[in-house]
């Protein structure tokens, strides 16, 4: 078992790769009551065109299948995984993003039994054609719920405006039609391809003895047989640089209008260090411009253009990246003009060195603080792991940022790749 000590955070991470390829990471936190486990696979909503395990031909499966599979994983031949966790005094959940699916538990007791249960229910798919059919109605209801959710519509609409070919523009749950076309064979095909231990990672943090936890996982894995894994081959997406739609306006039953201005970032960085540097630089930049202490933010707030729902974010995954800025507002036209003018004149923005130093210190503090929460640590680690970055290095990476790194990301603010999505009141 490898021990990795992180000087800045004063944390020791334990790591071992199992014989079947599963990567195991353990973070003991003495004095913590809670233990949190997260079991993730590199299979998300965008992974719909690939070569299945032991096959030669590329196939396209239905949109939303990763999310459908997540729903069905909790089925066990002798009951439901959620109920079994409840009997151990634990809670469980799962989520699907565009590039990964994760299963988790949170507990203050029976930690090692919970680790075993997490491994067991995720490493065996137990479904019947009848149970698959039954689930379609449940997922259909979930999709309709999101169709009626204005926050989701403006958020997802702003992404759909940017992409012409990339599957990130397809809703994570798919559509009612794609869900209805999904069957047991297709789910099993995806499961066998993407849920191989070599494509997965388990992270456990909290009140654990690393030797005992690692022995538990090792013993559990040694009892199971997995076929040899092939490298997973996904279809490469040829996404044009141009955005799909300049502006989209939806009318819904809302108290307040909603607007998101999004920017497509066409430069896809391969090197994990470069990716994380860009992400941290953009996050610092948004803090400099839009934090509660920033002049621009306060000017707009005092003029009534924005309110405290205003935010800016940068998202980058395997092969796509975008910026989103927006909020709920009464006068979306004025905010739209302000944001488009800001993007047009971005090169004229000047950053004060003292402000930069202050915001950098604040961000270092925020990251250090996140390491006091088992959930935050596990989610942060899982989020960056498949991108090739160790979350424990984030504090050092922020500390290394210079003011020039902030100026370097100005180039992404380009009106040519900017789009607007609005949800407006229907009265």
C-alpha positions as a printed Julia matrix, in Angstrom:
427×3 Matrix{Float64}:
   0.0     0.0     0.0
   1.38    3.38   -1.06
   1.3     6.26    1.44
   1.24    9.78   -0.04
   1.8    12.67    2.36
   0.63   16.16    1.37
   2.67   18.7     3.31
   0.4    21.7     2.68
  -2.74   19.96    3.91
  -0.99   17.73    6.47
  -2.96   14.78    5.1
  -1.87   11.2     4.32
  -3.6     9.46    1.43
  -3.34    5.66    1.07
  -3.45    4.14   -2.4
  -3.37    0.67   -3.89
  -4.28   -0.77   -7.28
  -6.1    -4.1    -7.02
  -5.13   -7.06   -9.24
  -8.3    -6.47  -11.32
  -7.33   -2.84  -12.01
  -9.55   -1.11   -9.42
  -7.87    1.99   -7.97
  -8.41    2.37   -4.21
  -7.82    5.6    -2.26
  -8.3     5.91    1.51
  -8.13    9.02    3.67
  -8.36    8.36    7.41
  -9.66   11.37    9.37
  -9.22   10.65   13.04
 -11.73   12.39   15.27
 -14.35   12.44   12.49
 -17.58   10.64   13.27
 -18.7    10.31    9.69
 -17.3     8.02    6.99
 -18.1     8.67    3.36
 -17.45    6.29    0.47
 -17.64    7.09   -3.25
 -17.35    4.48   -6.0
 -17.05    6.05   -9.46
 -16.88    4.86  -13.03
 -15.65    6.83  -16.02
 -19.0     6.51  -17.77
 -21.3     9.47  -18.17
 -24.07   10.9   -20.32
 -21.73   11.81  -23.2
 -20.49    8.21  -23.63
 -23.1     6.89  -26.06
 -20.95    5.9   -29.05
 -18.24    3.31  -28.37
 -16.87   -0.16  -29.12
 -18.42   -2.61  -26.61
 -16.35   -5.1   -24.63
 -15.09   -7.99  -26.83
 -16.54   -6.44  -30.0
 -14.97   -4.7   -33.03
 -17.72   -2.44  -34.32
 -18.6     0.96  -32.89
 -22.23    1.27  -31.78
 -24.54    4.08  -30.64
 -26.7     3.43  -27.57
 -29.67    5.5   -26.45
 -29.18    8.93  -24.88
 -29.6     8.88  -21.11
 -28.41    5.29  -20.72
 -25.73    6.04  -18.08
 -28.44    7.65  -15.93
 -30.86    4.75  -16.58
 -28.16    2.28  -15.51
 -27.51    4.3   -12.33
 -31.21    3.88  -11.44
 -31.07    0.09  -11.94
 -27.86   -0.58  -10.02
 -29.67   -0.49   -6.67
 -31.68   -3.61   -7.6
 -30.3    -6.68   -5.83
 -31.66  -10.22   -6.08
 -32.4   -10.22   -2.33
 -33.69   -6.66   -1.97
 -32.8    -3.04   -2.57
 -29.31   -1.66   -1.82
 -30.78    1.49   -0.17
 -32.7    -0.63    2.34
 -29.58   -2.67    3.13
 -27.6     0.51    3.81
 -30.44    1.76    6.06
 -30.19   -1.47    8.1
 -26.48   -0.68    8.62
 -27.4     2.82    9.83
 -26.13    4.42    6.61
 -27.63    6.49    3.8
 -26.82    5.98    0.13
 -27.24    7.84   -3.14
 -25.86    8.09   -6.67
 -25.46   10.65   -9.44
 -24.66   10.77  -13.13
 -22.79   13.65  -14.77
 -21.75   14.06  -18.37
 -18.52   12.1   -17.84
 -18.92    9.84  -14.77
 -21.36    7.96  -12.57
 -20.81    7.7    -8.82
 -22.39    5.68   -6.0
 -21.95    6.71   -2.39
 -22.71    6.03    1.23
 -22.49    8.12    4.38
 -22.38    6.53    7.82
 -21.32    6.9    11.45
 -21.28    3.11   12.08
 -20.52   -0.24   10.36
 -17.99    1.45    8.04
 -16.4    -1.76    6.74
 -19.74   -3.48    6.1
 -20.8    -0.35    4.16
 -17.63   -0.5     2.05
 -18.38   -4.15    1.22
 -22.01   -3.4     0.37
 -20.98   -0.49   -1.88
 -18.6    -2.78   -3.8
 -21.1    -5.64   -3.98
 -24.12   -3.81   -5.3
 -22.2    -1.81   -7.9
 -20.18   -4.82   -9.09
 -23.21   -6.94   -9.97
 -26.02   -5.91  -12.3
 -29.23   -7.75  -11.41
 -32.04   -6.68  -13.71
 -35.0    -8.29  -15.46
 -36.89   -7.09  -18.56
 -39.85   -6.37  -16.23
 -37.83   -4.22  -13.83
 -36.38   -2.27  -16.78
 -39.88   -1.6   -18.14
 -41.1    -0.46  -14.73
 -38.2     2.01  -14.38
 -39.08    3.75  -17.66
 -42.13    5.39  -16.09
 -40.11    6.59  -13.08
 -37.39    8.15  -15.27
 -40.05    9.6   -17.59
 -41.56   11.43  -14.6
 -38.11   12.74  -13.65
 -37.57   14.06  -17.2
 -40.95   15.83  -17.17
 -40.07   17.38  -13.8
 -36.89   18.88  -15.32
 -38.85   20.04  -18.37
 -40.93   22.14  -15.96
 -37.93   23.43  -13.98
 -37.0    26.95  -15.2
 -33.54   26.86  -13.55
 -32.68   23.64  -15.4
 -34.14   24.97  -18.65
 -32.04   28.16  -18.64
 -28.92   26.27  -17.52
 -29.23   23.46  -20.01
 -30.59   25.72  -22.75
 -27.45   27.84  -22.47
 -25.3    24.72  -23.1
 -27.49   23.57  -26.0
 -27.0    26.98  -27.61
 -23.24   26.34  -27.82
 -22.93   22.83  -29.26
 -23.82   21.51  -32.7
 -22.52   17.92  -32.52
 -21.26   17.28  -29.01
 -23.44   15.0   -26.8
 -23.04   17.42  -23.87
 -25.99   19.21  -25.5
 -28.19   16.16  -24.8
 -29.95   16.06  -21.44
 -28.22   13.7   -18.96
 -31.46   11.7   -18.54
 -32.14   11.61  -22.3
 -35.72   12.04  -23.51
 -38.89   10.06  -22.82
 -38.44    8.53  -26.31
 -34.8     7.41  -25.75
 -35.7     6.02  -22.32
 -38.58    4.03  -23.83
 -36.23    2.53  -26.45
 -33.69    1.39  -23.81
 -33.75   -2.33  -23.02
 -32.08   -4.9   -20.75
 -29.51   -5.99  -23.36
 -28.37   -2.43  -23.99
 -27.98   -1.75  -20.25
 -25.96   -4.95  -19.81
 -23.76   -4.05  -22.77
 -22.92   -0.64  -21.22
 -22.45   -2.19  -17.8
 -20.01   -4.84  -19.06
 -18.02   -2.25  -21.0
 -17.78    0.61  -18.51
 -18.18   -0.97  -15.06
 -15.01   -3.03  -15.27
 -12.85   -2.42  -12.15
 -10.04   -1.04  -14.37
 -12.37    1.84  -15.38
 -13.36    2.6   -11.77
 -12.09    4.18   -8.55
 -13.2     3.91   -4.93
 -12.45    6.66   -2.4
 -13.24    6.28    1.31
 -12.72    9.1     3.81
 -13.42    9.38    7.53
 -13.28    7.3    10.66
 -11.39    4.31    9.16
  -8.25    2.27    9.82
  -6.51    2.26    6.4
  -5.03   -1.25    6.88
  -8.39   -2.73    7.82
 -10.24   -0.87    5.03
  -7.69   -1.92    2.39
  -7.78   -5.55    3.61
 -11.61   -5.48    3.42
 -11.54   -4.21   -0.18
  -8.77   -6.63   -1.23
 -10.56   -9.64    0.21
 -13.82   -8.56   -1.42
 -12.19   -8.15   -4.85
 -10.23  -11.42   -4.66
 -13.54  -13.33   -4.36
 -14.83  -11.93   -7.66
 -13.97  -12.82  -11.25
 -13.85  -10.19  -13.98
 -13.07  -10.75  -17.65
  -9.94   -9.12  -19.04
 -10.61   -5.5   -19.89
 -10.13   -3.98  -23.33
  -9.12   -0.33  -23.55
 -12.41    1.54  -24.04
 -12.69    3.16  -27.47
 -15.07    6.11  -27.7
 -16.09    7.95  -30.83
 -14.22   11.2   -31.27
 -16.63   14.11  -31.64
 -15.96   16.6   -34.44
 -17.46   19.71  -32.9
 -17.35   22.84  -35.08
 -15.92   25.98  -33.47
 -19.04   28.0   -34.2
 -21.89   28.1   -31.71
 -25.26   26.61  -32.62
 -27.63   29.4   -31.54
 -26.96   33.07  -30.77
 -30.03   33.58  -28.59
 -32.9    31.48  -27.29
 -35.9    32.82  -25.35
 -38.23   30.45  -23.5
 -41.48   31.51  -21.85
 -42.37   29.82  -18.58
 -44.43   30.36  -15.45
 -41.75   32.09  -13.32
 -41.76   34.83  -10.7
 -38.62   36.39  -12.17
 -36.89   36.27  -15.56
 -33.7    34.19  -15.82
 -30.72   34.78  -18.08
 -27.45   32.96  -18.74
 -24.81   34.25  -21.11
 -22.57   31.36  -22.12
 -19.24   31.27  -23.95
 -17.92   28.25  -25.84
 -14.24   27.58  -25.11
 -12.84   25.8   -28.16
  -9.31   25.25  -26.88
  -9.37   21.72  -25.43
  -6.27   21.2   -23.33
  -4.81   17.71  -23.06
  -2.33   18.24  -20.22
  -4.03   17.92  -16.78
  -1.7    20.57  -15.28
  -2.66   23.07  -17.99
  -6.35   22.24  -17.53
  -6.32   22.78  -13.79
  -4.3    26.01  -14.12
  -6.86   27.4   -16.57
  -9.8    26.38  -14.37
  -8.29   27.92  -11.23
  -7.33   31.1   -13.1
 -10.88   31.55  -14.41
 -12.36   30.91  -10.97
 -10.05   33.54   -9.49
 -10.98   35.94  -12.26
 -14.71   35.49  -11.52
 -13.97   36.16   -7.87
 -12.07   39.34   -8.77
 -14.93   40.6   -10.94
 -18.04   39.25   -9.24
 -17.39   38.49   -5.56
 -19.37   40.47   -2.97
 -16.4    42.83   -2.51
 -15.81   43.53   -6.23
 -16.52   47.02   -7.61
 -18.25   45.82  -10.79
 -20.54   43.5    -8.83
 -21.48   46.25   -6.38
 -22.07   48.81   -9.13
 -24.51   46.46  -10.91
 -26.11   45.48   -7.61
 -26.66   49.12   -6.59
 -28.15   49.89  -10.01
 -30.61   47.02   -9.55
 -29.29   45.19  -12.65
 -28.4    42.05  -10.68
 -29.24   40.5    -7.3
 -27.52   37.99   -5.04
 -28.43   35.09   -7.37
 -25.78   36.37   -9.8
 -22.94   33.94  -10.49
 -20.25   32.99  -13.0
 -18.73   29.55  -13.54
 -16.36   27.62  -15.77
 -16.97   23.98  -16.69
 -14.42   21.77  -18.4
 -14.6    18.03  -18.89
 -12.86   15.55  -21.15
 -13.35   17.29  -24.49
 -15.45   20.39  -23.98
 -15.37   23.61  -21.94
 -17.66   26.6   -21.44
 -18.27   29.69  -19.3
 -21.7    30.63  -17.88
 -22.67   33.99  -16.34
 -26.14   35.0   -15.22
 -28.89   35.35  -12.64
 -32.57   35.89  -11.97
 -33.55   39.47  -12.84
 -36.41   41.76  -13.69
 -34.73   43.49  -16.61
 -32.89   40.82  -18.6
 -32.32   43.14  -21.59
 -30.17   45.53  -19.53
 -28.15   42.7   -17.97
 -27.7    41.1   -21.39
 -26.28   44.35  -22.8
 -23.99   44.81  -19.76
 -22.6    41.29  -20.06
 -22.12   41.47  -23.84
 -20.36   44.84  -23.47
 -18.15   43.37  -20.74
 -17.15   40.47  -23.02
 -16.58   42.8   -25.98
 -14.24   45.05  -23.97
 -12.64   42.34  -21.84
  -9.11   43.29  -22.91
  -9.49   46.67  -21.2
  -9.97   45.15  -17.71
  -7.13   45.87  -15.28
  -6.43   43.69  -12.25
  -4.99   45.2    -9.11
  -2.1    43.18   -7.64
  -3.37   43.63   -4.07
  -6.85   42.42   -5.06
  -5.28   39.43   -6.79
  -3.22   38.52   -3.71
  -6.27   38.85   -1.46
  -8.52   36.72   -3.66
  -5.78   34.11   -4.06
  -5.43   33.81   -0.27
  -9.22   33.56    0.05
  -9.33   30.69   -2.48
  -6.51   28.83   -0.73
  -8.5    29.17    2.5
 -11.66   27.85    0.82
  -9.88   24.76   -0.51
  -8.27   24.05    2.87
 -11.69   24.42    4.48
 -13.19   21.86    2.08
 -10.86   19.26    3.57
 -12.85   19.48    6.82
 -15.87   17.86    5.18
 -15.78   14.15    4.18
 -18.39   14.75    1.45
 -16.46   17.7    -0.02
 -13.17   15.77   -0.04
 -14.68   12.69   -1.7
 -16.61   14.66   -4.33
 -13.63   16.9    -5.08
 -11.3    13.91   -5.42
 -13.7    11.99   -7.67
 -14.45   15.06   -9.8
 -10.77   15.62  -10.65
  -9.51   12.03  -10.59
 -10.65   10.98  -14.07
  -9.27   14.25  -15.45
  -5.8    13.24  -14.27
  -5.56   15.7   -11.37
  -5.14   14.91   -7.67
  -7.47   17.16   -5.65
  -4.89   17.23   -2.85
  -2.62   19.3    -5.14
  -5.22   22.04   -5.69
  -4.03   24.27   -2.84
  -0.45   24.23   -4.18
  -1.71   24.89   -7.71
  -3.65   27.98   -6.53
  -0.57   29.16   -4.62
   1.49   28.98   -7.83
  -0.85   31.25   -9.83
   0.53   34.6   -10.97
  -1.4    37.64  -12.14
  -0.28   36.9   -15.73
  -2.13   33.57  -15.55
  -5.32   35.56  -15.03
  -4.59   37.78  -18.03
  -3.92   34.62  -20.08
  -7.57   33.5   -19.77
  -8.96   36.81  -21.07
  -8.7    35.34  -24.6
 -11.68   33.06  -23.92
 -14.07   36.02  -23.64
 -15.01   36.28  -27.3
 -18.38   37.56  -28.6
 -18.09   35.27  -31.63
 -18.54   32.25  -29.34
 -21.06   33.85  -26.97
 -24.72   32.94  -26.69
 -27.7    34.05  -24.59
 -30.46   31.92  -23.07
 -33.44   33.59  -21.41
 -36.43   32.21  -19.53
 -39.0    34.99  -19.31
 -42.27   35.41  -17.45
 -45.38   34.41  -19.39
 -47.37   37.37  -18.06
